[in-house]
Amino acid sequence: MAKYSEKSQEKVHEAMHEMKEGKLKSGTGKKVTNPKQAVAIGLSEAREEGAKVPKKKK
């Protein structure tokens, strides 16, 4: 299984929390309602900050 850093886990946790509150938006500005999309956004944000996150699947 892939290893995720503490920073990336925290980002995913924050994204899930925002989604549940209805505050998380996708790139197009629409509200995110899918938990899988929230996880993807959290990992993407962690990747941008340089956290240890496995590569994207194609």
mmJSON file of the N, C-alpha and C atoms, coordinates in Angstrom:
{"data_MODEL":{"atom_site":{
"group_PDB":["ATOM","ATOM","ATOM","ATOM","ATOM","ATOM","ATOM","ATOM","ATOM","ATOM","ATOM","ATOM","ATOM","ATOM","ATOM","ATOM","ATOM","ATOM","ATOM","ATOM","ATOM","ATOM","ATOM","ATOM","ATOM","ATOM","ATOM","ATOM","ATOM","ATOM","ATOM","ATOM","ATOM","ATOM","ATOM","ATOM","ATOM","ATOM","ATOM","ATOM","ATOM","ATOM","ATOM","ATOM","ATOM","ATOM","ATOM","ATOM","ATOM","ATOM","ATOM","ATOM","ATOM","ATOM","ATOM","ATOM","ATOM","ATOM","ATOM","ATOM","ATOM","ATOM","ATOM","ATOM","ATOM","ATOM","ATOM","ATOM","ATOM","ATOM","ATOM","ATOM","ATOM","ATOM","ATOM","ATOM","ATOM","ATOM","ATOM","ATOM","ATOM","ATOM","ATOM","ATOM","ATOM","ATOM","ATOM","ATOM","ATOM","ATOM","ATOM","ATOM","ATOM","ATOM","ATOM","ATOM","ATOM","ATOM","ATOM","ATOM","ATOM","ATOM","ATOM","ATOM","ATOM","ATOM","ATOM","ATOM","ATOM","ATOM","ATOM","ATOM","ATOM","ATOM","ATOM","ATOM","ATOM","ATOM","ATOM","ATOM","ATOM","ATOM","ATOM","ATOM","ATOM","ATOM","ATOM","ATOM","ATOM","ATOM","ATOM","ATOM","ATOM","ATOM","ATOM","ATOM","ATOM","ATOM","ATOM","ATOM","ATOM","ATOM","ATOM","ATOM","ATOM","ATOM","ATOM","ATOM","ATOM","ATOM","ATOM","ATOM","ATOM","ATOM","ATOM","ATOM","ATOM","ATOM","ATOM","ATOM","ATOM","ATOM","ATOM","ATOM","ATOM","ATOM","ATOM","ATOM","ATOM","ATOM","ATOM","ATOM","ATOM","ATOM"],
"id":[1,2,3,4,5,6,7,8,9,10,11,12,13,14,15,16,17,18,19,20,21,22,23,24,25,26,27,28,29,30,31,32,33,34,35,36,37,38,39,40,41,42,43,44,45,46,47,48,49,50,51,52,53,54,55,56,57,58,59,60,61,62,63,64,65,66,67,68,69,70,71,72,73,74,75,76,77,78,79,80,81,82,83,84,85,86,87,88,89,90,91,92,93,94,95,96,97,98,99,100,101,102,103,104,105,106,107,108,109,110,111,112,113,114,115,116,117,118,119,120,121,122,123,124,125,126,127,128,129,130,131,132,133,134,135,136,137,138,139,140,141,142,143,144,145,146,147,148,149,150,151,152,153,154,155,156,157,158,159,160,161,162,163,164,165,166,167,168,169,170,171,172,173,174],
"type_symbol":["N","C","C","N","C","C","N","C","C","N","C","C","N","C","C","N","C","C","N","C","C","N","C","C","N","C","C","N","C","C","N","C","C","N","C","C","N","C","C","N","C","C","N","C","C","N","C","C","N","C","C","N","C","C","N","C","C","N","C","C","N","C","C","N","C","C","N","C","C","N","C","C","N","C","C","N","C","C","N","C","C","N","C","C","N","C","C","N","C","C","N","C","C","N","C","C","N","C","C","N","C","C","N","C","C","N","C","C","N","C","C","N","C","C","N","C","C","N","C","C","N","C","C","N","C","C","N","C","C","N","C","C","N","C","C","N","C","C","N","C","C","N","C","C","N","C","C","N","C","C","N","C","C","N","C","C","N","C","C","N","C","C","N","C","C","N","C","C","N","C","C","N","C","C"],
"label_atom_id":["N","CA","C","N","CA","C","N","CA","C","N","CA","C","N","CA","C","N","CA","C","N","CA","C","N","CA","C","N","CA","C","N","CA","C","N","CA","C","N","CA","C","N","CA","C","N","CA","C","N","CA","C","N","CA","C","N","CA","C","N","CA","C","N","CA","C","N","CA","C","N","CA","C","N","CA","C","N","CA","C","N","CA","C","N","CA","C","N","CA","C","N","CA","C","N","CA","C","N","CA","C","N","CA","C","N","CA","C","N","CA","C","N","CA","C","N","CA","C","N","CA","C","N","CA","C","N","CA","C","N","CA","C","N","CA","C","N","CA","C","N","CA","C","N","CA","C","N","CA","C","N","CA","C","N","CA","C","N","CA","C","N","CA","C","N","CA","C","N","CA","C","N","CA","C","N","CA","C","N","CA","C","N","CA","C","N","CA","C","N","CA","C","N","CA","C","N","CA","C","N","CA","C"],
"label_alt_id":[null,null,null,null,null,null,null,null,null,null,null,null,null,null,null,null,null,null,null,null,null,null,null,null,null,null,null,null,null,null,null,null,null,null,null,null,null,null,null,null,null,null,null,null,null,null,null,null,null,null,null,null,null,null,null,null,null,null,null,null,null,null,null,null,null,null,null,null,null,null,null,null,null,null,null,null,null,null,null,null,null,null,null,null,null,null,null,null,null,null,null,null,null,null,null,null,null,null,null,null,null,null,null,null,null,null,null,null,null,null,null,null,null,null,null,null,null,null,null,null,null,null,null,null,null,null,null,null,null,null,null,null,null,null,null,null,null,null,null,null,null,null,null,null,null,null,null,null,null,null,null,null,null,null,null,null,null,null,null,null,null,null,null,null,null,null,null,null,null,null,null,null,null,null],
"label_comp_id":["MET","MET","MET","ALA","ALA","ALA","LYS","LYS","LYS","TYR","TYR","TYR","SER","SER","SER","GLU","GLU","GLU","LYS","LYS","LYS","SER","SER","SER","GLN","GLN","GLN","GLU","GLU","GLU","LYS","LYS","LYS","VAL","VAL","VAL","HIS","HIS","HIS","GLU","GLU","GLU","ALA","ALA","ALA","MET","MET","MET","HIS","HIS","HIS","GLU","GLU","GLU","MET","MET","MET","LYS","LYS","LYS","GLU","GLU","GLU","GLY","GLY","GLY","LYS","LYS","LYS","LEU","LEU","LEU","LYS","LYS","LYS","SER","SER","SER","GLY","GLY","GLY","THR","THR","THR","GLY","GLY","GLY","LYS","LYS","LYS","LYS","LYS","LYS","VAL","VAL","VAL","THR","THR","THR","ASN","ASN","ASN","PRO","PRO","PRO","LYS","LYS","LYS","GLN","GLN","GLN","ALA","ALA","ALA","VAL","VAL","VAL","ALA","ALA","ALA","ILE","ILE","ILE","GLY","GLY","GLY","LEU","LEU","LEU","SER","SER","SER","GLU","GLU","GLU","ALA","ALA","ALA","ARG","ARG","ARG","GLU","GLU","GLU","GLU","GLU","GLU","GLY","GLY","GLY","ALA","ALA","ALA","LYS","LYS","LYS","VAL","VAL","VAL","PRO","PRO","PRO","LYS","LYS","LYS","LYS","LYS","LYS","LYS","LYS","LYS","LYS","LYS","LYS"],
"label_asym_id":["A","A","A","A","A","A","A","A","A","A","A","A","A","A","A","A","A","A","A","A","A","A","A","A","A","A","A","A","A","A","A","A","A","A","A","A","A","A","A","A","A","A","A","A","A","A","A","A","A","A","A","A","A","A","A","A","A","A","A","A","A","A","A","A","A","A","A","A","A","A","A","A","A","A","A","A","A","A","A","A","A","A","A","A","A","A","A","A","A","A","A","A","A","A","A","A","A","A","A","A","A","A","A","A","A","A","A","A","A","A","A","A","A","A","A","A","A","A","A","A","A","A","A","A","A","A","A","A","A","A","A","A","A","A","A","A","A","A","A","A","A","A","A","A","A","A","A","A","A","A","A","A","A","A","A","A","A","A","A","A","A","A","A","A","A","A","A","A","A","A","A","A","A","A"],
"label_entity_id":["1","1","1","1","1","1","1","1","1","1","1","1","1","1","1","1","1","1","1","1","1","1","1","1","1","1","1","1","1","1","1","1","1","1","1","1","1","1","1","1","1","1","1","1","1","1","1","1","1","1","1","1","1","1","1","1","1","1","1","1","1","1","1","1","1","1","1","1","1","1","1","1","1","1","1","1","1","1","1","1","1","1","1","1","1","1","1","1","1","1","1","1","1","1","1","1","1","1","1","1","1","1","1","1","1","1","1","1","1","1","1","1","1","1","1","1","1","1","1","1","1","1","1","1","1","1","1","1","1","1","1","1","1","1","1","1","1","1","1","1","1","1","1","1","1","1","1","1","1","1","1","1","1","1","1","1","1","1","1","1","1","1","1","1","1","1","1","1","1","1","1","1","1","1"],
"label_seq_id":[1,1,1,2,2,2,3,3,3,4,4,4,5,5,5,6,6,6,7,7,7,8,8,8,9,9,9,10,10,10,11,11,11,12,12,12,13,13,13,14,14,14,15,15,15,16,16,16,17,17,17,18,18,18,19,19,19,20,20,20,21,21,21,22,22,22,23,23,23,24,24,24,25,25,25,26,26,26,27,27,27,28,28,28,29,29,29,30,30,30,31,31,31,32,32,32,33,33,33,34,34,34,35,35,35,36,36,36,37,37,37,38,38,38,39,39,39,40,40,40,41,41,41,42,42,42,43,43,43,44,44,44,45,45,45,46,46,46,47,47,47,48,48,48,49,49,49,50,50,50,51,51,51,52,52,52,53,53,53,54,54,54,55,55,55,56,56,56,57,57,57,58,58,58],
"pdbx_PDB_ins_code":[null,null,null,null,null,null,null,null,null,null,null,null,null,null,null,null,null,null,null,null,null,null,null,null,null,null,null,null,null,null,null,null,null,null,null,null,null,null,null,null,null,null,null,null,null,null,null,null,null,null,null,null,null,null,null,null,null,null,null,null,null,null,null,null,null,null,null,null,null,null,null,null,null,null,null,null,null,null,null,null,null,null,null,null,null,null,null,null,null,null,null,null,null,null,null,null,null,null,null,null,null,null,null,null,null,null,null,null,null,null,null,null,null,null,null,null,null,null,null,null,null,null,null,null,null,null,null,null,null,null,null,null,null,null,null,null,null,null,null,null,null,null,null,null,null,null,null,null,null,null,null,null,null,null,null,null,null,null,null,null,null,null,null,null,null,null,null,null,null,null,null,null,null,null],
"Cartn_x":[0.828,0.0,0.875,0.4,1.154,1.259,2.357,2.575,2.22,1.422,1.025,1.628,2.108,2.702,1.608,1.997,1.046,0.401,1.199,0.707,-0.388,-0.194,-1.199,-2.467,-2.303,-3.476,-4.279,-3.59,-4.256,-5.018,-4.432,-5.09,-6.37,-6.322,-7.499,-8.572,-8.137,-9.076,-9.78,-9.025,-9.593,-10.582,-10.211,-11.077,-12.393,-12.328,-13.537,-14.429,-13.816,-14.56,-15.267,-14.555,-15.149,-16.305,-16.14,-17.196,-18.459,-18.285,-19.432,-20.144,-19.385,-19.994,-20.594,-20.283,-20.8,-19.982,-18.726,-17.877,-16.83,-16.653,-15.62,-16.114,-15.304,-15.651,-14.635,-15.102,-14.213,-13.561,-12.753,-12.065,-13.015,-14.196,-15.164,-16.042,-15.894,-16.672,-17.924,-18.186,-19.371,-19.085,-20.137,-20.001,-19.661,-18.732,-18.326,-19.21,-19.823,-20.675,-20.162,-19.225,-18.696,-17.464,-17.455,-16.296,-15.004,-15.111,-13.909,-13.285,-14.132,-13.629,-12.958,-13.51,-12.916,-11.529,-11.387,-10.087,-9.092,-9.53,-8.656,-8.197,-9.088,-8.727,-7.718,-7.933,-7.009,-5.622,-5.541,-4.242,-3.561,-4.347,-3.8,-3.183,-3.897,-3.384,-2.103,-2.068,-0.873,0.293,0.02,1.055,1.663,0.804,1.273,2.194,1.948,2.763,4.016,4.187,5.403,5.342,4.153,4.016,4.267,4.59,4.841,3.505,3.205,1.953,2.286,1.73,1.994,1.531,2.113,1.781,0.326,-0.218,-1.59,-1.694,-2.832,-3.091,-3.659,-3.353,-3.843,-5.063],
"Cartn_y":[-1.183,0.0,1.25,2.293,3.53,4.228,4.941,5.657,7.127,7.633,9.036,9.737,10.955,11.711,12.27,12.722,13.331,14.567,15.34,16.56,16.237,15.185,14.83,14.296,13.559,13.069,14.227,15.244,16.419,17.173,17.287,17.979,17.252,15.932,15.149,15.316,15.309,15.494,16.849,17.894,19.24,19.297,18.663,18.67,17.943,16.823,16.078,16.908,17.596,18.435,19.563,20.197,21.276,20.753,19.546,18.971,18.741,18.218,17.934,19.213,20.314,21.603,22.295,21.783,22.372,23.548,23.654,24.781,24.44,23.153,22.738,22.921,23.577,23.836,23.162,22.732,22.137,23.261,22.882,23.872,24.747,24.225,25.0,25.867,25.735,26.562,25.896,24.66,23.95,23.289,23.099,22.475,20.994,20.52,19.115,18.325,17.231,16.385,14.954,14.606,13.249,13.122,12.194,12.025,11.683,10.91,10.561,11.806,12.737,13.972,14.82,14.808,15.549,15.002,13.693,13.067,13.473,13.459,13.829,15.278,16.152,17.56,17.707,16.995,17.04,16.559,15.463,14.933,15.878,16.497,17.437,18.649,19.16,20.3,19.917,18.707,18.234,18.104,17.613,17.468,18.826,19.847,21.191,21.75,21.369,21.855,21.016,19.976,19.178,18.023,17.647,16.53,15.214,14.173,12.86,12.21,12.173,11.605,10.768,9.558,8.742,9.449,9.047,9.661,9.396,10.278,10.116,8.868,8.194,7.057,7.595,6.939,7.401,6.676],
"Cartn_z":[0.0,0.0,0.0,-0.64,-0.75,0.601,0.81,2.062,1.877,2.782,2.754,3.955,3.756,4.857,5.757,6.929,7.865,7.242,6.509,5.871,4.858,4.085,3.081,3.748,4.834,5.563,6.128,6.624,7.173,6.081,4.897,3.782,3.372,3.325,2.965,4.04,5.294,6.403,6.297,5.997,5.852,4.679,3.569,2.386,2.671,3.377,3.718,4.645,5.595,6.531,5.779,4.856,4.057,3.206,2.64,1.811,2.647,3.844,4.698,5.127,5.231,5.577,4.352,3.157,1.924,1.437,1.881,1.51,0.453,0.166,-0.781,-2.208,-3.031,-4.43,-5.338,-6.498,-7.496,-8.302,-9.277,-10.107,-10.904,-11.219,-11.998,-11.11,-9.793,-8.874,-8.345,-8.785,-8.312,-6.963,-6.176,-4.868,-5.025,-4.223,-4.262,-3.3,-3.805,-2.972,-2.913,-3.758,-3.833,-2.932,-1.959,-1.074,-1.82,-2.907,-3.673,-4.288,-4.737,-5.317,-4.234,-3.026,-1.913,-1.578,-1.592,-1.329,-2.412,-3.658,-4.775,-4.651,-4.239,-4.061,-2.93,-1.83,-0.702,-1.078,-1.835,-2.262,-3.239,-4.104,-5.067,-4.352,-3.353,-2.583,-1.839,-1.285,-0.584,-1.547,-2.756,-3.78,-4.122,-4.241,-4.573,-3.489,-2.231,-1.125,-0.909,-1.704,-1.635,-0.654,-0.202,0.724,-0.009,0.755,0.174,-0.162,-1.455,-1.955,-3.172,-3.289,-4.487,-5.759,-6.878,-8.169,-8.532,-9.388,-9.864,-10.722,-10.659,-11.547,-12.842,-13.952,-15.242,-15.663],
"occupancy":[1.0,1.0,1.0,1.0,1.0,1.0,1.0,1.0,1.0,1.0,1.0,1.0,1.0,1.0,1.0,1.0,1.0,1.0,1.0,1.0,1.0,1.0,1.0,1.0,1.0,1.0,1.0,1.0,1.0,1.0,1.0,1.0,1.0,1.0,1.0,1.0,1.0,1.0,1.0,1.0,1.0,1.0,1.0,1.0,1.0,1.0,1.0,1.0,1.0,1.0,1.0,1.0,1.0,1.0,1.0,1.0,1.0,1.0,1.0,1.0,1.0,1.0,1.0,1.0,1.0,1.0,1.0,1.0,1.0,1.0,1.0,1.0,1.0,1.0,1.0,1.0,1.0,1.0,1.0,1.0,1.0,1.0,1.0,1.0,1.0,1.0,1.0,1.0,1.0,1.0,1.0,1.0,1.0,1.0,1.0,1.0,1.0,1.0,1.0,1.0,1.0,1.0,1.0,1.0,1.0,1.0,1.0,1.0,1.0,1.0,1.0,1.0,1.0,1.0,1.0,1.0,1.0,1.0,1.0,1.0,1.0,1.0,1.0,1.0,1.0,1.0,1.0,1.0,1.0,1.0,1.0,1.0,1.0,1.0,1.0,1.0,1.0,1.0,1.0,1.0,1.0,1.0,1.0,1.0,1.0,1.0,1.0,1.0,1.0,1.0,1.0,1.0,1.0,1.0,1.0,1.0,1.0,1.0,1.0,1.0,1.0,1.0,1.0,1.0,1.0,1.0,1.0,1.0,1.0,1.0,1.0,1.0,1.0,1.0],
"B_iso_or_equiv":[0.0,0.0,0.0,0.0,0.0,0.0,0.0,0.0,0.0,0.0,0.0,0.0,0.0,0.0,0.0,0.0,0.0,0.0,0.0,0.0,0.0,0.0,0.0,0.0,0.0,0.0,0.0,0.0,0.0,0.0,0.0,0.0,0.0,0.0,0.0,0.0,0.0,0.0,0.0,0.0,0.0,0.0,0.0,0.0,0.0,0.0,0.0,0.0,0.0,0.0,0.0,0.0,0.0,0.0,0.0,0.0,0.0,0.0,0.0,0.0,0.0,0.0,0.0,0.0,0.0,0.0,0.0,0.0,0.0,0.0,0.0,0.0,0.0,0.0,0.0,0.0,0.0,0.0,0.0,0.0,0.0,0.0,0.0,0.0,0.0,0.0,0.0,0.0,0.0,0.0,0.0,0.0,0.0,0.0,0.0,0.0,0.0,0.0,0.0,0.0,0.0,0.0,0.0,0.0,0.0,0.0,0.0,0.0,0.0,0.0,0.0,0.0,0.0,0.0,0.0,0.0,0.0,0.0,0.0,0.0,0.0,0.0,0.0,0.0,0.0,0.0,0.0,0.0,0.0,0.0,0.0,0.0,0.0,0.0,0.0,0.0,0.0,0.0,0.0,0.0,0.0,0.0,0.0,0.0,0.0,0.0,0.0,0.0,0.0,0.0,0.0,0.0,0.0,0.0,0.0,0.0,0.0,0.0,0.0,0.0,0.0,0.0,0.0,0.0,0.0,0.0,0.0,0.0,0.0,0.0,0.0,0.0,0.0,0.0],
"pdbx_formal_charge":[null,null,null,null,null,null,null,null,null,null,null,null,null,null,null,null,null,null,null,null,null,null,null,null,null,null,null,null,null,null,null,null,null,null,null,null,null,null,null,null,null,null,null,null,null,null,null,null,null,null,null,null,null,null,null,null,null,null,null,null,null,null,null,null,null,null,null,null,null,null,null,null,null,null,null,null,null,null,null,null,null,null,null,null,null,null,null,null,null,null,null,null,null,null,null,null,null,null,null,null,null,null,null,null,null,null,null,null,null,null,null,null,null,null,null,null,null,null,null,null,null,null,null,null,null,null,null,null,null,null,null,null,null,null,null,null,null,null,null,null,null,null,null,null,null,null,null,null,null,null,null,null,null,null,null,null,null,null,null,null,null,null,null,null,null,null,null,null,null,null,null,null,null,null],
"auth_seq_id":[1,1,1,2,2,2,3,3,3,4,4,4,5,5,5,6,6,6,7,7,7,8,8,8,9,9,9,10,10,10,11,11,11,12,12,12,13,13,13,14,14,14,15,15,15,16,16,16,17,17,17,18,18,18,19,19,19,20,20,20,21,21,21,22,22,22,23,23,23,24,24,24,25,25,25,26,26,26,27,27,27,28,28,28,29,29,29,30,30,30,31,31,31,32,32,32,33,33,33,34,34,34,35,35,35,36,36,36,37,37,37,38,38,38,39,39,39,40,40,40,41,41,41,42,42,42,43,43,43,44,44,44,45,45,45,46,46,46,47,47,47,48,48,48,49,49,49,50,50,50,51,51,51,52,52,52,53,53,53,54,54,54,55,55,55,56,56,56,57,57,57,58,58,58],
"auth_comp_id":["MET","MET","MET","ALA","ALA","ALA","LYS","LYS","LYS","TYR","TYR","TYR","SER","SER","SER","GLU","GLU","GLU","LYS","LYS","LYS","SER","SER","SER","GLN","GLN","GLN","GLU","GLU","GLU","LYS","LYS","LYS","VAL","VAL","VAL","HIS","HIS","HIS","GLU","GLU","GLU","ALA","ALA","ALA","MET","MET","MET","HIS","HIS","HIS","GLU","GLU","GLU","MET","MET","MET","LYS","LYS","LYS","GLU","GLU","GLU","GLY","GLY","GLY","LYS","LYS","LYS","LEU","LEU","LEU","LYS","LYS","LYS","SER","SER","SER","GLY","GLY","GLY","THR","THR","THR","GLY","GLY","GLY","LYS","LYS","LYS","LYS","LYS","LYS","VAL","VAL","VAL","THR","THR","THR","ASN","ASN","ASN","PRO","PRO","PRO","LYS","LYS","LYS","GLN","GLN","GLN","ALA","ALA","ALA","VAL","VAL","VAL","ALA","ALA","ALA","ILE","ILE","ILE","GLY","GLY","GLY","LEU","LEU","LEU","SER","SER","SER","GLU","GLU","GLU","ALA","ALA","ALA","ARG","ARG","ARG","GLU","GLU","GLU","GLU","GLU","GLU","GLY","GLY","GLY","ALA","ALA","ALA","LYS","LYS","LYS","VAL","VAL","VAL","PRO","PRO","PRO","LYS","LYS","LYS","LYS","LYS","LYS","LYS","LYS","LYS","LYS","LYS","LYS"],
"auth_asym_id":["A","A","A","A","A","A","A","A","A","A","A","A","A","A","A","A","A","A","A","A","A","A","A","A","A","A","A","A","A","A","A","A","A","A","A","A","A","A","A","A","A","A","A","A","A","A","A","A","A","A","A","A","A","A","A","A","A","A","A","A","A","A","A","A","A","A","A","A","A","A","A","A","A","A","A","A","A","A","A","A","A","A","A","A","A","A","A","A","A","A","A","A","A","A","A","A","A","A","A","A","A","A","A","A","A","A","A","A","A","A","A","A","A","A","A","A","A","A","A","A","A","A","A","A","A","A","A","A","A","A","A","A","A","A","A","A","A","A","A","A","A","A","A","A","A","A","A","A","A","A","A","A","A","A","A","A","A","A","A","A","A","A","A","A","A","A","A","A","A","A","A","A","A","A"],
"auth_atom_id":["N","CA","C","N","CA","C","N","CA","C","N","CA","C","N","CA","C","N","CA","C","N","CA","C","N","CA","C","N","CA","C","N","CA","C","N","CA","C","N","CA","C","N","CA","C","N","CA","C","N","CA","C","N","CA","C","N","CA","C","N","CA","C","N","CA","C","N","CA","C","N","CA","C","N","CA","C","N","CA","C","N","CA","C","N","CA","C","N","CA","C","N","CA","C","N","CA","C","N","CA","C","N","CA","C","N","CA","C","N","CA","C","N","CA","C","N","CA","C","N","CA","C","N","CA","C","N","CA","C","N","CA","C","N","CA","C","N","CA","C","N","CA","C","N","CA","C","N","CA","C","N","CA","C","N","CA","C","N","CA","C","N","CA","C","N","CA","C","N","CA","C","N","CA","C","N","CA","C","N","CA","C","N","CA","C","N","CA","C","N","CA","C","N","CA","C","N","CA","C","N","CA","C"],
"pdbx_PDB_model_num":[1,1,1,1,1,1,1,1,1,1,1,1,1,1,1,1,1,1,1,1,1,1,1,1,1,1,1,1,1,1,1,1,1,1,1,1,1,1,1,1,1,1,1,1,1,1,1,1,1,1,1,1,1,1,1,1,1,1,1,1,1,1,1,1,1,1,1,1,1,1,1,1,1,1,1,1,1,1,1,1,1,1,1,1,1,1,1,1,1,1,1,1,1,1,1,1,1,1,1,1,1,1,1,1,1,1,1,1,1,1,1,1,1,1,1,1,1,1,1,1,1,1,1,1,1,1,1,1,1,1,1,1,1,1,1,1,1,1,1,1,1,1,1,1,1,1,1,1,1,1,1,1,1,1,1,1,1,1,1,1,1,1,1,1,1,1,1,1,1,1,1,1,1,1]
}}}
